[in-house]
Amino acid sequence: MADQEPIRPDPDALLSEIRNEEQKSTRGKLKVFFGMCAGVGKTYEMLKSAHEALSKGTDVVIGFVETHRRPETEKLVTGLAVLPRKQLEYRGTILEEMDLDAVLARKPRLVLVDELAHTNAPGSRHAKRHQDVQEILDNGIDVYTTLNVQHLESRADAVSQITGSTIRETVPDSVFEQADEVELIDIPPEELLRRFSEGKVYTTERSEQAIRNFFRKGNLTALREMSLRLTAERVDHQLRSYMLSQRIAGPWKSGQRLLVGISPNADCIPLIRWARGVAYTLHASWLGVYVESAKPLSDPVRDQLARNIKLARELGAEILTTSDEDVARALVRVAKHQNATQILIGKPRHSFLIGKSMLDRIIEQSGSVDVYVAGEWEVEKRSPLRWAIPELHSGTAQYILATFFVCFVALVCFPFSDLLGYQTISLILLLTVALLPLKLGSGPVLLAATLSALIWDYFFIPPRFTFVVALTQDVLMLLTYFAIAAVSGVLTARVRAREKAVRQREERAIALYTLTKDLSTARTQDEVARAAITNVERFFESKVALFLSDPDGEVFTTEHPSSSFKVDPKEFSVAAWVYWNEKKAGRYTDTLPFARATYYPISGPRYPLGVIGVSLIRDEAPSIDQESLLQNFISQIASTLEREQLNEMTKKSIAFVESERLYKTLFNSLSHELHTPIAAIVSASEELLTGSAEKIRSLRKDLTIEIRTAAERLNRLVENLLDMTRLESGRITAKSDWCDIGDVVRTSLVKLGRELADHEVSINIPSEMPLLKFDFGLVEQTLTNLLHNAAMYTPGGSHIGIRVRLEDQQCLIVVEDDGPGFPKESLPRVFEKFYRVPGSKVGGTGLGLSIARGFVEAHRGTIKVENRAEGGARFTIALPLVSEPQPVGEAVE
């Protein structure tokens, strides 16, 4: 056996694996108990594992476990700490959810969270339970959870098609893929149906209905296969990641995985088809590998290579591209990196070339990887020896230039041949040949080496003007000269070719990095689209049209505004076909080739996210490298679009929850605020209508005051609602004019005369206070709301102070009291709409302070609240001064 080159791990993949491990080291561990459907025993096994962890001293609590009143499952709950559930009211119904804050406050080592795909009740912090789990993991707490295969995002549509049931609760595949451990809970469909019939899963009546619909034997068999296959794929991926992180060359034959080399020859097509048949027979995954060399490909060869790769991809192969001058070495290296157990290769025809065939070298280097040979395979175009003569593929112009430079140098040196000597001239010619590879290819360099040797022999080696070499040493020198010129020239050309390949890989890496950076900073779907279009145009020298899907899953009928070319109805029909079929079509394809551009689907886990059309400025088919890079671009764009769509869904969910909360608060507040004064007015009116004349005379004043008080309360409520509506619509603007702040204060006190009658009010306004420019009505209403709030929530006899002063080009208005103040946790929320301090007395809608803040901000001012050290609350309004103040009036005390 020849010495094998040690297999080095892919540095990019290894770095990615190290980063993943670093991230996992700071998070909790997630274990998923995974099954084909309900009833297989996921919760039961999770509780059993929890008891095992508890017996080893692990701090275990139950965050949320649904036993469905199954006796065996309920029995396992005993002995485990159970956190109380959080109760949320939704449309008159009390819903129970996991108390996330209680879990984080308790901070156990392990928490059990059942039903990962569950949708939380409105009012919860997160819309989905898997988001709760992510927050728990981020806090370093381990989680055990359960999940059915139909709830995976990528499998939901397939399950719906199989069972006829719509799957509404799903979990992103990324959550499942990030799990540290997945335990498959599997039982035969017959055993599960028996459990249903015995009432161990649902009640007898419900079990019969479930068996007739979702839980039919055929459905269960399909779901079981799906869960088994998904788990097997995960295990295979974990094995390859482990081998990579541990730098294990492999392969480990724990399963079957095939590798077939793809060449740019038509004879490769039967081999690809044969590989597909072998993979199908063995139920194995397979990948096609194209080894890229420095040798450029002609247009027909490049087209054949594209057809071969397309065929392999259509037949289900995973396509990989690598760079190497030695195809055999590259195939073996990729096989060991990818844990491939077999390499499939065609049988070479008889060759008269010197050296081992590629098959011999693959067998020699393969180690424990099996090698299968099928049929006849095309002979290699060049010898596999290290110093093999490369194919000549440079253009005619390069051969002419090589001839010209050699002849020119020889012509310049000829007059000085006697002075320099023919040995020195050989070195000059050798230097010329050594410099040519910096600009020319291998073929012209070989021509230059041969021509320079002949010229040196004919014109400079005695006897001149003949090809006869008299001295033996001159013969050896001529042969050595030719060998050195040829070898140095070819090696220099090879180094240049490898440098070009490295530069191309660097450009691809920079392109991907730039795209990823731009996408990572995008915060909306439009920004993602603009970043995608800009990068595709830049790196592919093309024009781009982008179509995105709307929230209903339909494709937009017009391209994104940032697109660089417009699409007519005929062209759009191609994009629509690509969207609904999720297959590439258009120019340079076999489907709808009349189009101006090539259209690629942007696929999501459940439905297409959009279509991107690429029209190359150079009217030629994209190369294999371009196609591969573009597919990587599209994958990154799809991931980012999916992220933004999930963010939008989360925002809508939060908005819905907030809307429901505000609706409930507003309904409760308005119902009380309307009911109380209306009841007072009705009661007083009835007394006036039905009471005796004597009684009415004695109560007239009191009844009139009661009616007026109730009417004022209703009027205040309506004004607050109207003011809040104007603020929300953005239609309130400050109409500033020169005003006396003392007048504003006095007007507010007059309006609240009865409310402030039982309070001690003090006013402190300096005598030099100038006229200020502000909206008198808005500032007066702001002060009224602050004073009314102080009067409502402080006991009778309390002191309320109003102070005004100038400071740092601002007018500061301070309203303070010596009442109970605000709870510390309520201070940040005081100015929120409909917010009322817990435990405060009944009355009010929670709009007054929010309106006050809106009116102050309309003046570009600020308002803040704080508790006084000596007790009570203090509101401080800061209004900017518009111009130099002019003192007026006396001090107000």
N, C-alpha and C positions, 0 to 999 in steps of 0.2 A: 504493500500500500504506500502511495506517495504521501509525503508530509502534507497535511491539510492546513490551509490558512485558518487561524482561529476565527470563529464566528463572533463578530462584534455586534452588540445590540444597536438598534436604530437610536441615535442620540435624541431626536425629537420625541419619539415615542417614550423613551426612558424618562426624559424630563417631564413629560406630561404625567407619567405614572407617579413620579416623585412629588409633583405638585398635588396630585389627588391625595396621596398619602398624608402630606402635610396638612391639607384641609381637613381630612378625616380625623387627624390626631386631636384637633381642637373641638370636635363635635361629638355628640353622643352616637352610639351605634344603633342602627335600625335593623331589626329582624322582622321579616314578613312571613307570616304563615299563609301560604298560597294554596288555593284549591280551585277546582273546576266550577263549583257553584255552592250555594248554601246547603248545609246539612252534612258536609263531608267530615266535620269535626275540627275545624280550624280553631274556634274559640276554646274548645275542650283541650286541644294540644297546647295552645298558648298558656292556658291556666296551669296545666301540668308542668310546663317548662318554668313558669313563674314560681311554682312551689319548689322545684329543684334549685332555682337560683336563691330562693329564700332560705333553704336548708344550708346553703353555702355561706350565709351571712350577708347576702345582698339586700339592701333596703328596697323593697318592692311595694308599690302601691297600684291600685286600680284607678285609672283616670276615668275610663268609661268601658264597661263591658255589658253587652246585651246577651242575656242568657236565654231569652225567648221561653222562659219558664220550663226549661229542660232540667229535670231533677239531677242528672249526672253532672251537668255544667254548673248548676247552682251549688251543688255540694262542694265543688272545687273553689268557689268564691270564699267559702269559710276559711278563715286563717290568714287571709290577705287583707291588708289595710285598704279601705275603700274611701276615696275622697267624695264628699257630698257633691251632687250634681248641681249645676247652675240652672235655675228656672227662669224661663223667658216667656212673657205673654205675647201671643201673636193672634190678633183677630179673635180675642175672647177665649183662646185655648192656651193652656200652660204647657210649654214644651221644655223638655229636659235636655241639657247639653253638658259636655265636659267643661268643668271650670278650669280654664287654662291658667288663670292667675293663681288659683289655689295650687295647681301642679308646680308652677314656677316658684311660688313661695315655699312650698314643702320641700322642693329640690331633692327628690329621692334619687337613688342610683338607677332604678328601672321603673318605668311606668307602662301599664297596659292600656292600649287604646284600640278598641274594637272598631271594625268597619271603617277602614281608611278612606273609602270613597264617599262617605256620608256627606251630605250638604247640611251645613249648620243652619239653625233657625235665625231669622232676621233679628238683628240686635247683637249678634255675636261679633267678636273682633274680626274673625276671618270668615269668608264665605264657605270655605271647604275645610273638612277636618284634616286633610293632608297638610294644609297650611299651618294648622295648630301643631301638628307633629313636627313640621320643619322648625318652628320656633322653639319647641321643646328640645330638639336635637341641637339647635344653635346654642342653647344654654348648657350643653354638655351632659344632658340626661339621656340615657339609653331608652329605647322604645321597642316594645313588642306590639305588633299590629296584625290585622287579618285583611285579606284581599281575595276577591274572586276574579277569575280570568276575564269575565265579561266586562269588568269595570276598568280595564286598561284602555286608555284612549285609542291606541292603534288597533285594538281588537273589537271595539264596540260595534262598528258597522258590520263586521263579519258575523258577530254573535246575533245581531238583529236580523241579518239575512237568514241565518240558520234556524233561529227559534221563532222569528216573527214578532218578537217583543222589542220595543224601543228601550235602549239603555240610556237613561237620563243622567245617572251619576257616574262620573269617570274620574280617573286619576291619570295625570300625565305620565307617559312612559319613563321620563327622566327620574321621577320619584322611585319607581320600581328598579331602575338601573342603578341608582345610587345606594340601594339597600346593601348593607354589609353582609347580610345573610338572608337567604330565602329557603324556607323549609316547605317542601311540597307535601301537602296532605292529600293523599289519593286513596280512593276506594273504588271497586268496580261498580258500574252503573246498577247491576243487579242488587248489590248490597245497599246502595243508597235508596233504591226504590223500595226495598224491604223495610228500611228504616222509616220511610214515608208512610208505608201502609200500617206500621205499628204505632204511628203517632209520635215518634221520637223527634221529629223535626218540627212539624206544625200540628195543629189539631186535626182530628180525623177528617172533618168536613173540608177544611182548607187544604189538607194533603191530597184529597181526591181531586180537587179542582186544579191544584198545581201539577199533578201527574198528567192530567188531561191536556194541559197547556204547555208550560215551559219545560217541565221535567219528564219529557218523553225519553224513552231509551235511546233513540237515535240522536236527539239533542245532547243527551248526557255523554254519549260516546264521542261526538264531535268536540264538545267542550273539554273532555278528558284529554283527547289527542292534542288539542290546542295548548292546554296547560302543561302537558308533558313536553311537548316540543319547545315551548317557550322556556321552560326550566332547563332543558338540555342545551339550548342556545346560550343561555346565561352561563351555565357551567363551562361550556367550551370557551366563551369569552374570558371568564375568570382564569381558566387554565393558561390561556395564552398571555394574559396580563401577568400572572404569577411567574411564568417562565421568563418573560421580558424583564420584570423587576429583579429577579434572582439571577439574571444573565445565564439562563440555562439554554444551551443550543438546541436541544431536542433532536428529533421529535419524540414526544411521549405518545405511544400508541393507545391512548385511552379511548379513541374514537377514530373514525375514518374521515380523512380530509385529503382531497386530491388536488394536484397542481399540474397544469398543462401549459407549456410554453407556446406563446402566440408569435408567429413569424409573419413577415409581409409577403408570404407566398400563397398561391392558390392551393398548393398541396396541404396547407394547414387546415383547410375546412373539414376534410374527413376526420382529422385527429380531434378537432373541437367537438364534432358530433359524437365521436366514439367516447370522448371524455364525459359528455353529458349522459350517455347511456350507462357508463360504468358508475357514475355518481348516483343515478337513479336506482340502479340495481342494489348498490351498497347503502342506499339512504344516507349518503354522505354529502357534505358541503364541498364545493370545488371552486378553485380560482384560476383565472387565466393571467399569465404574467408575460408582459412584453419587455424585452431587454433592449434598451435604447443605447446605441453606440454613437461614436463621434461621426461615423460615416453618414453623410446626408442621403436622403432617399429621393429618388425621382418621383415625379407626379404619379405615374401609373402604379409604382410600388407603394406610395403613400396611400393611394386610393384602395388598393388591395388590403393593406393593413387596417384601414378604417373599416372595411367590410368584415374582416375577420374578427375585429374587436366587437363590432356591432352584433355579429352572430353569437359570439360567446356571451355577451351581456343579455341578449334576448333569450338564450337557453338557460339563464339563471346563474351564470358565473360571476364571481366577484373579480373585478378587473384591477390589477396592480401594474404599475410601471416603475421600472428601476433602470439605473444606468450602469453599464459595465462594458468593457471591451471583450471580456470572456463570458460568453453566454452560459456555458456549463457552470462556471463558478457562480454566476448570478442566480441561476435557477436553484442550485443547491442552497445558496445563502438564504433566499426568500423562503424556500421550503422549510428550513430550520427555524427561521423567524416566525413563520405563520403556523408552525406545528403541523405541516402537511405530512401525511404518512406515505403517500405515493406520488411519484413523478411519472407522468405519462409522456412518452416521446415516440415519434415515428422511427421506423427502421431505416438507417441510411443505406443508400445504394453503394455499390462497389466504387471505390475511389482510388486513383493512382497518385493522389497527392501525398506528400511526405507528412508524417505526424499522425497522432491519434485523432480519431473522429470525436465529435462532440458526445456521442453516446458513450464511448470508452471513458472519456473524462468525467461524465456525470456519474457513471458507475464507480469510478475510482474515488470520487470525492463524496459520494452520497452517504457513506456511513450506514446508519440504521434506517435511512429512508429507502423504501422499496422503489424499484424502477420497473415500469411496464413498457414494453416495446410493441408497437402495433404496425402492421402493414409495411409499406415502403415510404421512406422519407427523403426529401430532396437533399442531395449532397451539398455540403457547405461550399460557398463561393470562394473561400480562401483557406490557406493552410492554417491550422490552429497553432503552429509553432510561434514561440514568443517573437522571433525575428522574421515572421512571415511577410512576404511582399504584399503590400496593400493594393487594393484595386485602384485603378486610375480613374478619377471622376472629376478632375478639374476642367474648367472651360478651356477652349482653344486659346483664348487671350493669354492665359497664364503660361501655356507652353511656349508661346511666341516670346513673352517677356523673359522666361528663363533662358531661352536660346540667345536672345539679344544681350542680356547681362553677361553671360559667359563669353560670348564673342567679343563684346566691347572691352572687357577686362583683358582678354588675351591680346586684342589689337593694341591696347595701350602698353602692355608689357613687352610686346615683340621687339620694339626698337632698343629696349634696354636689356635684352636677354643676355648679351655677352657680359654686361656690367653686373647684373644681378646673379646670374647663374640659373640653370634650369631648376635646381632644388628650391631656391627662394621663390621662383615663379609658381612652383607647385603649391607652396603655402599660401600665396596670394589667391590662386584659383580655389584652393580648399576653403579659405575664408569666405570667398564669394558664395560658394555653394552652401556654407554653414549659415550665411545671412539670409539666403533666399526663403527658407521656411517661415520667416517672420511675416511674409506677405503671400507666399504661394503655397499650394497644396503639395501632397506627397508625390503625385505623378510628375509635375514639372521639376521638382527637386531631383527625382531619380534621373530625369532626362538631362538636367544640368550636370549631375555627377558623371553620367556616361559621356556627355559631350565634352566636358572639361578634361576628362582623362584622355580622350582621343586627340583633342587639340594639343594637350601637353605633350603627348607622345609624338605627334606628327610635326609640330612646329618648334619644339624646344628640346626634346631628348635627342642626343646625337645617335646616329646620323639623322640630321634634320630632313624634313619633307618626305619621310618614309615612316611606315609603321614598324620598322625593324628596330629592335632594342638590342644593342650589342652586348651590354654588360648585364651579368646576372643580378647584381644589386639593383640595377635600374628596373629590371622586370619585377623584382619583389617590391620595389618602391612604387611602381605603377599599380600593382595589384592592391597594395596597402592603401594607396591614395584613393583608389576607387571604393574600397570597402569603407574607409573612414568617411568619405564624402557621402556615400549612400546612407550609411547608418546614422551619422549625425544629422543629416537632412531629414530622414524619416522620423527619427526620434523627436527632433524639434517640431516637425509638423504634428506629431501625435500629441506632444505637450500642448501645442496651440489648440488642437481639437478638444482636449480635455479641459483646457482653460475656458473655451467657449461653452462647453457643457456645464461647467461649474457656474459660469456667469448666467447662463439661462436659468439654472436652478435657483440662483440667488435672486434673479428678477422675479421668478414665480413666488419665492418666499416673501419678497418685499411687497408684491402685489397682494398676497393674502393678508399680510400684516396690516397694510394700509386699509384694506377693506374692513378687516376685523376692528381696527381702531375707529374708523368712521362709523361703523354700525354700532359699536359699543357706546358711543356718545349720542346716538340718535334717541330721542325721547318720544317721538310720535311716529305713526305709520308713514306720514308724509316725509319726515326726515329720513327714515329708513329707505324709502323709495328714491329720494334724491341722492343719498349716499351710494346706493346700488347702481343707479344710472351713471353717475359721475365716474365711478371706478371701472365699470365695464367699458365705458367709452374710452377712458384713458389707457387701459392696459390691453385692449383688443382693437384699438383704432377702428371703431365702429360707431354706428348710430343705433340707438336703443329705444324700443317702445316697451313700456311696462303696463300691464293690466293687473289690477288687484281685485280680490273678491270682496263683495260687500258683506255686511253682517249676516245676511240671510243665506250666504253660500253661493250667490250668483256672481258671475264675473261682470265687472263694470264694462259697459258698452263703449266707453271712450278710454283712450290711453291716459296714463297719469300726466298731469300738466308739465312735469319735468322731462317728459320723453323728448328725444331729439329728432324724431320723425313721426309724421302723421300717418295714420292707418285708415285706408278707405274701407268701405263695407266688404269688398271681396277679400281684402287682406285680413279683416277682422274675423271673417268666417274661419280662417286657418287658426287664428289664436283661440277662438271659441272651441274648435275641435280639440286642440291641444289641452285646453282647460278641462274639458269634460272627460277626455280619454287619458289624460296624464301621460302622454307620450310625445316625444319630439316630432316635429313636422315642419314642412316649409322648404326653403331653398337648401340644396345639397342633401336632401333626404329622399327616401322613396315614397313619402306621403305628402301630397299636395306640393310638389316641387315648383309650381309656378309662382310661389310667393316671393316677395322681395327680400324677406328676411327668414332666418331660421328661428323657430319658436320653441322655447323650452318650458316645461311645466315647473312651477314652484310648488312643490307638494308638501302638505302638512300631514299630521298623523291620522286625521279623520277625513279631511276634504282638501281640495286644492286651495292654495293661498293666492295663486295668481299665475300669470304667464309673462315671460320676458322674451321679446323679440330682438335678435341681434343681426344687424346688417353690416357686414364687414366692408370697409371703404375699398379695400383691395378686393376685387371681384374674384375671389378664389375660396375654395373650401377650407375650413379651419383645419389646422394640423392636429395630430394626436395630442401634442402638448397643450395646444390651445383648448381643445375639447375637454381634456382632463382638468385644466385650470378653471375653465368656465363652469364645469360641473361642481367643482369645489366652491366657486363663487356662489352658485345658486344654492348650495347646501347651507352656506353661511347666511345668505339672505333669507332663506326659508326659516331658519332657526330664529333669526331676529324678528321677522314678521310674526311668527308664532308667539314670541315673547310679548310683542306689543299687543297682539290680539288678546292674549291672556290678561295683560294689564288693563286693557279696555273693559274686558268682562269683569275684572275685579273692581274697577272703578264704578261700573254700572251697578254691581252688586252692593257696593258700599253706599252708592247714591240711593239705591232702593231701600236699604236698611235705614239710612238716615231719613229718607222721605217718610218711611213708616213710623219712625220715632217722632218726627216732627208732627206728623198727622195725629198721632195719638196724643202728644202733648198739647197741640193746638185744640184738638177736640175736647180734651178734658178741661183745659183752661177756659175756652170760650163757653162751654156748656155751663160751667160754674159762674163765670163772669156775666153771662147773659141771664141765667136763671135767677140769680139773687136780686138784681135791680128790677127785673120785670115782675118778679113775685112781689116785691115791695110796692111797685106802682099799682099792680092789680089789687093788692090788699087794701091800700089806701083809697083807691078809687071806689072799691066796693063799700068801704066804710062811709065814704061821702055820699054814695047813692042810697044806701039802705039804712043808715043810722038815723036816729031821731034828731030833730032840729036842735034840741038842747045839747045832745051829745056832740053833734057836729060843731056847734059853736065853741064848746070847750076844747075840742081836739083839732079845730081847723088849722091852727098854726103848726102843731106837731105833724099833722098829715101832709100839710103843704111842704114843710121842710123835708119830710121823708121822700115825697115825690121828687122834689128838686134834687136831693142827694142821689137818688137812684138814677135820675135823668143825667146828672153830671157824670156819674160813673159809666153809664152807657155811652155818653158823648166821648169821654176819655178813651174808652175801649175802641170806638170807631176811629177816632183820630190816630191812635197808635197803629191800628191796622192799616189805615191809609198812608201814614208816614212810612211804615215798613215797606209797603208796596212801592211807594215812590223811591225809597232807597234801593230796593232790590232791582228796580227797573233802570236805575242810574239817572233818573230824571230830576233829581234834586241838585241844584247848583246854588251856591251862596251869592245872593244879590247884596253886595257889600255897600255900606254907606257910613258916614261918620256918625257915631252914636256915643251916648254917655252910658258907661257900664253901670252907673248908679241907677239910672232909669230902668235898665234891664232887671236889676236885682229887685227893685221896688215892685215892678210889674209882676214878677214871679211870686213875691210874697203876698200880693193882693189876691192873686188867683187861688192861692192855697191858704187863705185866711182861716177857714174852719179846720183844715187838716193840721195847721200849725198852732191852733189856739192853745193847746195844752203843752206846748214846747217853748223853751226859752231860746230865742233867736238873737244872735249878735252879728253885726255887720262891721267890717273894717276895710274901708277904701281910703287910700291916702288922698290928701287935699290936692296934691299936684298931679293927680291922675288925668291924663289927657283924653281927648276924644279918640276913640278907636274905630277902625274901619272894619265892620263885620255886618252880617245879616242879623238885624235886630230880632226878627221872629224866630230864627233857628236857634240863636244863643239863648233867647228867653225860654223857648221850649226845652232846651237842654237843661237849664237851671231848674225849671219847673219839675222835670222828671227826676233830677237828683234830689231836690228838696222833698218831693212826694215820696220817694223811696226812703229817705231818712225819717220822715214823719210816720210812714207805715210800719217800719221795722224797729223803732226805738220806743221804749215805754214813755208814758206821759211824764212831763217834768224834765225830760232829757234836754240837754243843750245842743243846739245846732248852730254852727258858726260858718260865716261866709267871709272869706278874706280875698282881696285883690291886690296884686303887686306887679311891678314890671321887673323883668330879670332876663338878661341875655337876649335882648331884642324880642322878647315874648311877653305877653300878658298872661299871668298865671291867676286862675280863679280856683279857689280852694273851698270845697264844701265838706265839712267834717262834723261828726257827732260823737257823743260819749256813750253810745249804745253798746250792744253785744259784739259788733263787728262781724266779720265773715270767717267761717272755717277756713283753715289754711289751704285745704285741698280745693276749695271753691273759688279762690281768688283768680286763677287763670281763666275761669269760665264765666265770670260775672257778666261780661258783655256779650255772651252768646244769646242767640235768639231763643226765646221760650225757656231759658234756663232759670230755675228757681232753686234757691238754697234748700237742701234737704232739711226737713223739720221746721221750715218757716211757716208762719201762720197763713191760713187760707186767704186767697185773694190775689188778684193780679195775674197777668198773662206772661210775665217774663220778657216783655218787649221794651219797657221804658228805658233801661240802661243801654240796650242794643241800639235803640233809636238815638239816644244821646251820643253814643260813639259815632254813628253815621253822620250826625249833624256837625260834630266837631271835625271829623275828617273831611267834610265838604269844605271847611275853611282851611284845609291843609294843616290842621292842628292835631294835637294828641290828647288823649285822656287816659288816666291810669287810676288804679285803686290800690289802697294798702290799708293795713290795720295800724292804728295808732298805738304807740308803746303804752300809753296811759289808758287805753281802752277805747273802743269805737272804731269807726271807719273814716277814711279820708279819700275824697275824690279830688284829683288835680287836673284842671283843664289848662292846656298851653296853646294860646292862639298867637300866631306870628304877627308882629307889628308891620304895618304896610308902609308907613312913612314916619318922619320925625313927629313925635307927639307935641301937642300944644296944651298946656295946663289950663283947666277950667274948673270952676266950682270950688266948694268947700269940702273938707273931709266929711265922710259919712260914718257915723258911729251908731 
